[in-house]
Amino acid sequence: MIRNVIYNIKQMNEDEKRSFSNELNNHSHRAFRKLYDLYGDEILRYIRGYFPFDLHAAEDILQEVFITAYTKISSLKDINKIRSWLYRIASGKSIDFKRKKKVEKEYMKEYGERINISKNKSVEEQAIQKEMFNTLNIEVCKLPDFLRKVYMLREFQKLKYQEIAEITETSLSRVKKAMKKAVEKLMKQLKKKNITIDT
C-alpha cells in the first residue's frame, strides 16, 4: 500500500517502490492516477515551454505522455528513473507535435510570469524589468533545440545536471557544456540590445 502523502518516488521506501512498480506494470488505474498526481503538473509546465500560448495543445500532449507511459510501462526497468523517463516522453511528444503542426517558435511567456519581479520597484521599473525578461525569452526560443532543452530544464524546472543528462540521454559533461554555451549565446545576443540580465 502506498502512503497518501508522497510527492515523488524518492520519498517511497523500497517496499513501496516495489509495490508501486508492480501496480503500474499490472496497469492499475489507481497507480497511474498516483503517477499523474506525482508528476503531471511539472511535466505540463515543461511542455508549456514548447507551447506557451497553447494550453490546450500542452494538455493534449500531457495526456499522450501518460497514455504512452501506460502502454510502455513494461519497458521501464528501474522505477527510480520514472521521472526522467516521463520527461523524455514529453520531450519527444512535444517535438513531434511542433514538427507535424509546424508550430512557430514564440517566446516563453510563462518564463516571464515565473520571474519574481520586485514589488519594491515602481510600476515603471517593474514594466521595464518584465520587458527585459521578455526579451530574454525571445532569445531562448532562438537557441538550437538541444541547448534550448537543457536551458529550459535547468532554468524552468530547476533540475540538477545529472537529472538533465538522464532525461536527454547524454553525458553529464555534454549537458554542462550545452548550458554554458546556451548562456554565452544568450548573453551575446542581449549585449547587442544593450541589455544585461543576471541568469
C-alpha positions, -999 to 999 in steps of 0.1 A, spaced: 0 0 0 13 34 -10 11 62 16 -12 91 6 12 119 13 41 113 -11 53 139 -35 79 119 -55 93 84 -59 124 92 -38 102 95 -7 90 60 -10 107 32 8 118 1 -11 87 -19 -3 65 10 -15 86 13 -47 83 -24 -54 45 -23 -47 41 8 -69 61 -7 -97 40 -39 -96 8 -19 -97 20 1 -127 31 -30 -146 -3 -45 -139 -19 -13 -154 -36 -4 -122 -57 28 -128 -51 38 -92 -14 36 -96 -14 56 -128 -36 82 -111 -10 84 -84 17 87 -111 -2 116 -127 -6 133 -93 31 130 -86 44 144 -119 15 157 -140 19 194 -131 57 196 -136 55 177 -169 28 201 -181 50 231 -171 78 216 -191 56 210 -222 43 246 -220 78 258 -225 73 245 -261 38 259 -264 34 289 -241 4 303 -259 -15 270 -265 -26 255 -232 -49 231 -250 -21 216 -271 1 213 -240 -27 195 -221 -33 172 -251 4 163 -252 4 157 -215 -25 132 -220 -4 115 -247 26 113 -224 6 93 -198 -11 72 -224 23 63 -237 35 56 -201 5 33 -196 12 13 -228 50 13 -225 55 9 -187 70 -26 -191 100 -10 -209 109 9 -177 133 -13 -158 140 10 -129 112 27 -110 137 52 -97 141 66 -132 104 71 -139 106 109 -136 133 113 -162 115 87 -184 84 108 -184 104 139 -193 119 120 -223 84 110 -234 72 146 -230 102 159 -250 96 135 -278 59 142 -280 64 180 -279 90 179 -307 68 156 -328 38 179 -323 58 210 -333 71 192 -364 37 179 -375 18 211 -368 46 235 -378 41 255 -346 61 287 -348 85 293 -320 72 321 -298 89 335 -268 81 317 -235 56 340 -217 54 317 -188 91 322 -180 85 359 -175 55 352 -153 75 329 -131 102 356 -125 98 373 -92 95 409 -101 104 430 -71 73 447 -55 96 474 -41 102 488 -76 79 514 -91 53 504 -117 76 518 -145 106 500 -132 87 467 -130 74 472 -165 110 477 -177 122 446 -158 94 425 -173 103 437 -208 139 427 -202 128 392 -193 105 390 -223 135 398 -245 154 370 -228 126 346 -236 126 356 -272 163 348 -274 158 315 -256 134 304 -283 161 311 -309 186 286 -293 193 253 -311 169 226 -299 194 208 -275 207 240 -260 171 252 -255 160 219 -239 189 220 -215 183 256 -206 146 250 -200 152 220 -178 178 238 -158 161 272 -155 124 264 -157 123 231 -139 154 237 -117 167 202 -124 202 190 -115 226 185 -143 226 147 -136 188 146 -140 190 166 -173 217 141 -185 193 112 -178 164 129 -195 183 138 -226 202 105 -225 236 121 -229 267 127 -208 269 150 -178 298 168 -194 278 175 -226 249 189 -206 272 212 -187 288 224 -219 254 229 -235 243 250 -206 274 271 -207 271 276 -245 234 285 -241 242 312 -216 270 325 -237 248 327 -268 220 345 -248 244 370 -233 259 377 -267 225 384 -282 213 405 -252 245 425 -253 237 436 -288 205 451 -274 223 467 -245 205 445 -220 222 429 -191 204 402 -172 218 380 -144 207 345 -155 
